[in-house]
């Protein structure tokens, strides 16, 4: 637990604590005391805190490691002593040294990983060596984060411990030649990924040198990567906390000075999912913003996939389709949100044509397949992932795909009855509603008999599923039925060489980020929505 307590402008203590894996955004206009508050957080947590001043000028004097281990320790001590002084809020004599330390930590982390693997091999423990090698190296993690954050650069460690960069897989060049934004993205990622577990990480104004289409996904991904740390982010951009709805927000409106020292802050602490008042929004927002509500939670398959399909759009999860509908209608009907453009995406769940059209009229789009799993586990996606996996670890792609299909079909067969029942559930309910008496029939007071042969309908649906399975048409079954409710998906990913569904699903997202043609085909599933967003 970290101490973020401070004093209000009224002189009352504000007891604010932050647990591991929690995030706090400090939001306010210029001159409201954000930097002073961040300084207070730093001083109150000495020994467990890492400070990243993303808004200040940074540069690399060289692409190589220039510090010895002792020089690095001495430099860190000097920086820590300087950061304890009040003037560190606006003055930094160690900008170049901070960058050098970041490069040192990055290269050192690579070397530690390599030595661990080599040590396991030398000891004859090939199982341990294999396990250690499967953990992504820090450089690999940074490159993945940069790609997912819409920044087309990659870094690598070459001979003489030089850290070089390339853009769009082009020629290598020194990291000293990176642009301000590229350099800051690299430094933020390197500092966060090399922080000690259990650290409080303070990031000051990360949006200063980075467009929000980059910094928003970068921060969200870093929060997920370092769930063993806590984060405080000071920002002018109210959209950053809106993109991370599980975070708390400190709205800073003003501060009190005693001489040149801030002694109190006019602040409100907003709990997760609470609204932020219009005054702050209007102060900090200057343009419209697009958002899509989806079913699920922050960690659900929906949000992670749609963030890739619709870059630059905020993806906000809701627990159910009804919550998605209400959220879209609420934003569209609320005048105070006039800068927002909202849509929704919900699972198909075998909806009727009339229901799908009704949803579209209010800005909510039903998937053309049963659920989001139908996209992740589509045979075309399986093939793309299996091909990529085979390039890394070897294996016969066709044999793996045949085995995966056979395993999935075998796992589905015992569940065809239940799948048929689930598939027709919504259809039967819709049919019942259509048969309810209308006003004229009620006025006539005549008896009404309604009879639906449920068994026959379920039998027919079960026979349909079994027919497709007999034809080995796994694609149709995945697209039309709730396969996620069977062991099929776990069996499938195991035969493709993955231990868990989570690993396979992460591989799907990575392939989509690397394969523009495949991403285009998936985006095509959302045709009308794509046009609306444009």
N, C-alpha and C positions, 0 to 999 in steps of 0.2 A: 504494500500500500504506500502511495507517495503523497506527501503533504503539499497541497496546492492552496492552502488557506491564505486569506488576505483580509484586509480591513475595508469595509465599505466607506463611502464618502460621509455617511452618518456616524462613523466611528464604531460601528458594530462589527464584530468578527464574522467572517464568512468561512465556515468550515467546509473545505472542499478537498476530497480525497479521491485518488485515482488508483484503481486496482490493476494488476497485470492483465493485459489484453484489452483494456479500456482505452478509449480515445476521447480527447477533449479538443474542440475547436474554440479558439479565442477570436471573436469577430468584432470588429469595430472600425470606425472611420479613422483617418489620420488625426493624431493628436489626442486620442482618447486614453492613451496609457498602455497600449498592448505590449510594447517593448519593455516597459518598466515592469509589467506583470510577469513577462517571461523571465526577466532577470531575477525577480523574486523567486519564481519556481526553481530556477537554477541554483540559487544560493541555498534554498531550503532543502535541496536534495543532493548536495555535494557528495561525490563518491559513487553515486548510482545514476548519474545523469550524463547524457551526451547532447551537446548543443550543435545544431546545424543552422547557421545563419544564411539561409538560401538567398536572401534578398541583397546581400552585399556583393561587391565586385570580387570575383574569383578568377584565378588563372593558374596554369601549370607552367612552371619555368622550364620543365623538361619532361620527357616521356619516361624517364628512368627513375629508379629508386636512388635517391641521393643521400639518404640518411642511414647511419649505422643504427644498430639496436639501442646503443647508449645515447646517441644523438636524438633518436626518436623519443626516448623516455625523458631526456632533459627538455626537449622542445614541448612535450606534453605538459610537463610541470610548469614551464614558463607561461604557456597558454592558460592553464588552470588558474595561476596566480593573477594573470591579467583579467580573466573573465570574472573574477571575484570583485573587481573594482567597478564602481557605478558607471564610470565613463565607457565601459565596454558596451553599453547600450547603443552608443553612436560612433565609437571609434574602435578600429581593429588594426593592430600592428602586425598581426600574424596571418594575414589572408593566404599568402603564398605557403607558409608553413602548414596551415591546415590542409591545403591541397596536397602537399608532399606527404603528410601523415596518412591521408586517405589512400594515396597510391601505395604507400608502404603496407598498410593494413590489407589492402586488396591482394597484393603480390604475396604477402606473408600467409594469408588464408589459403591461397593456391598452393603454396609450398607445404604448408602443414598437411593439407589433404593429400598431396602427392607422397609426402614422407609416410603418412599413415598407411596408404595403400602399399607402398614399397616395403614397409616394415612387416605387414601381414604376409606379403609374398615371401620375403626372406625367412620368415618364421614357418613357412610351409602351410599357413592357414589360408588356403585359396578361397574358402567360403567367406571368411571375413573380408578378404581383399575384394571379392565380387560385391559384397554388400556395401562396402565403403565406396566402391566405384560407381554404384547406382545413385548415390547422393550427388545431386548437381553441384559442380564446382561454383564458387562465388561468381566467377566471370560468366559462366553459363547462365546463372540465375539473373545477373544484371542484364545480359543480352536479351533474355526472354522477357524480362520486365520492360525493357526499352521498346521491344517490338510490340508487346501488348499495349504499350502506352502511346502508340502511333509515332514512334521516333525511329527512323530507319537506319540507326547506327549500331555497330557492334564493336566491342573491344576485345583485345587478346593480349596475352603476355608472350613476348618473343624472347630471343636470345639477349643476354645481358640484362634480363629483367626489365625490358622495355615494354611499356603499355602503349599499344598502337590501336588506332581506330580505322574503321572502314564504313563507307556509306553505301547502302544497297549492294553489298558484297563487291564493292569496287576496290580500288587500290588502297593499300595501307598508308596511313599518315600518322603523325605524332598527335597524341591527345592534347598537346599544347595548342594545336590548331583548331580545336573544336570551337563551335560558336558558343556564345554566352549560355544559351538555352541548353545545348547539348552537354556542355561542361557541368552546368548545375544539375541536370538530371543524373549524370554519372556520379557526381559527388554526393547527392542525396541518397541514391541507391547504395553506393559503396559504404557510406557512413552508417546507414541503417542496417545493412546486411552484415557488417563486421562488428556491430555493437555487442557487448556482452549480454547474455541472457539476463533478464530481470532488470534491464535498464529503463530509465525514463528518457525518452527521446524527444527533444524540443526542436521543432522545425519552424523557423521564423520566415513568414511571407514567401512560401515556395512558388507562388504564382508570379513573382516579380519578373523573372526571366523566362517563364514558361507559359505557353498557351494553355488554357484550361482543358482543351482536348487531350493534352499530354499529362498535365500535373494531376488531374482528377483520377484517371485510371492508375497512374503511377502510385499515388498515395494509397489508394484502395488496395492495390496489389501488395504494397509493402506492409500495410497493416496485417494482411492475411499471412504473409511470409513470416512476420515477426510477432506472432501471437504470444510469444514469451516476453514481450516488452510492452510498455505503455507509451502513448504518444500524446503530445500537446502540439497543436498546429495553430500558429497565429496567422490570420489571413484577413484580407479585405473582401475576399470572394465568398459571398454567402452560399454560392452554389456548391462549394466543396463540402460543407457539412450536410447539405441537402442530398448529396450523392452518397453520403455515409450515414443513413438515418439511425443507425444503432449508436452513434456517438452522442455525447453531450455537447452543449454549446454554451460558452460564456459570452453573452452579449455585453460588450463594453461600450458605454455611452459617453462617459466623461471620467475625469480623475481630479483629485485635489493635490496641490503641491504645498510643500513646506520648503521654501527656498527653491532649489532646483531638484528636489527629491519628491517623487510621488508617494503620498502617504495614504491614499484611499481611492477606491475605484467605485464608480456607479455602474453596477453590473447586475445582470440577471442570469441565473444558471438555468438553462432550458434542458429538461429531460429528453431522452430519446423520443422521437416521433411527435413531440409537441410542436405547435406552430411557432413561427418567428414573426414578431410584429412588423407591420407594414413600414413603419418609419425606417427601420434598419434595412429592409429590403429595398426601399426606394433610394436610400443613401448609397447602396452598394451595387445595385443592379442597374445596368444601362441598356440591356438588350433583351430580346425575347429568348425563351428557353424551351426546348422540346423535351418532353418526357414520355415514357411509355410505362404504364402499369402492367405488371405481369403476375401470374399466380406463383406462390411460393414464398420463400424467405430469402434473407441476404445470402445464405449459402446454398440456395437451391440450384438445380440444373438450369432452370429458366433464365435467371438473371445472368449467370455466367455466359450462356450461349448468346442471348440477345444483345449483350454488351459488345460482342464481336460482330454480330450481324448488323447492328445499328450503331456504328462508332459516332461519338459526339452527341449521342442522345442519352439522357439520364434514364436508367432502368430502375424502377422502383417496385419492389415486390409487395404483393398483398396475399393474404392467406387463402383466399378463395376467389372464384370467378365473380361472385356477387360483390365482394369487396373491390374487385377491379372495376366493375361497372359503376359502383357508387363513387369511387375515387375520380374516375373520368368525368362523370356527370357533375361532381362537386367542383372540380377545377374549371370545367367549361361554363358552369353557371355562376361562378363567383367572380364578381367584378374586380375584387382586390387582387386576383391572380391574372389580370389581363395580359401580363407579359409571358404567360405560360401557354404552351400548346400541348395538349394532352391526348394520348391514345391509350388503348388497352389491347392486350393479347391474352386469350384464354384457350384452354384445351378444347379440342373439338368434341370429344366425349359423345360422338354419334348424334350431334344436334341435328334438328330438322332444318331444311332450307329456309323456312320462315323465321326460325329462331336466329339463324346466322345472319339473315338480312336485317332483322330487328337490331341485333347487336351492332352491325356495321353502321346503321343509321345514327347510333349514339357515339360512334368513334371506337368501338371495341371489335377486334377482329378475331375470329375463331380460326385456329390452325386447320389446314386442310388434311391433317393427319390426326390420329386419336389423341396423342399427347406429345409433349416435348421429347420423351424417350424415343418416339418414332423417328425423330430426326437424328438423334445421337446413334441409334442402332440400325439405321437404314443400311442395307447391304453395300451401297456405294461408299458410305462412311466407313464401314468395316474394312472394305478393300483398301481405302486410302490409309487408314491407320495401320493395317497389317503390312502394307508395302513399306511404310516409313519404319515400322518396327523391325522388319526384316533387314533393312539397310543398316540398322544399328547392331543387331544381334544375330543376323542370319536366319535361315529357315526358308521353307518352301511356302510361298504366299498362298498358292492355290490349295495346297494340302491343308493349310491352317484354316482357310475359309470353308472348305468342305467339312472339316472336323467341327468347326464352330457352328455351322448350319445344322449338322447332324445332332450335336449336343443340345442346341436350343430346341430343336423339334422334339427330341426325346424328353426334354424337361417340360414342354408345353402339353404333350399328349395327355398326361393324367389330369390336366386342369381345363380341358376343352369345355366341359359342362359349365364350370363356374365362369369361364371367360364368356361363354355364350349368354349366360344369365346377366352378367354385368353389361355386356354390349347392348342388350335389348331393354335394359332397365329404363333408360330415358325414353326410348321409343314407346314402351308400354304406357308410361306415365302420360306422355303427350297424347296418345290415343285415348286414354281415359278422359283427359280434359276436353278433348274434342267431342266426346260423347255426352258430356254433361248437358242437362236440359237447358234450352234457351227460354227467353221470356214468354214466347207464344205457347210453347209446350207446357210451361208451368201454369199459364193462365187457363189452358184447356183442362188441366187437372187430370190428364189421362195417364194411366200407368206406363212407365218406361222400363223396358228390360234391356240391360246391357250385358253382353256375354263375350268374353275374350278367351280364346283357347291358348292360355299361357304356355302350357306344355308343348303344344304344336309349334308355337313360335320359337321357343327355346330349342326344341329338337331340330328345327330347320336351321337355326343359327349354328348349333353345334355341328350339324352335318356339313355346313358350309366351311367351318374352320377345319374340320377333319379332311375335307376334300382338298383344301389348299395345302395342308400339311402333307397329305399323300403325294401331292405334286411337288413337294419340297419348295413351295412358294412362300418362303419365310418373309419376304418383303411385304406381301399383302397382309399377312397376319400381324406383322409389327405395325403396319400403318393403320390397321382398322380395329385392333383389339388391345385391351389393357395388359400387354405382355409383362409390364413391370410388376404385376401382381403374381407372377410365377417365378420359379427359380431359373427361367430360361436365360435371362441376361447375365446372371452370375456364371452360368455354365458356358455361355458364349465367350465372355471376355477371358475366362480361364483358358479356353482352347486357343485363343489368340495370343496367349503368352503374358497376360496381365494377372496380377494377384487379386486385385479388387476392381469393382466397377468404377470406383473413384479414379483409379489410375487410367483406365481406358477412357473415361469421359474427359479427363484432362488432356489425354492424347488427341482426342477428337478436336477439342478447342485449339490445340496447338497446330494441328494440321490445317484447320480452317484459316488460321492466321497466316499460314505459309502458302496456301494454295488458293490463289485468287479465283481461278475458274470454279473450283468446288464451292467456295464461299458465294460466288455469284449464283450458282444453281440453288443453294440453300436459301439465299435471299429472295430468289424468284418465287419461293413458296408464299411470300408475303406481298405479292404483286400490288394490290390496291394500297396497302399501307406504305409501301416503299414510295409510291407516287405521291401519297399525301404528305409524307415527310419531306419530299423534295419541294 
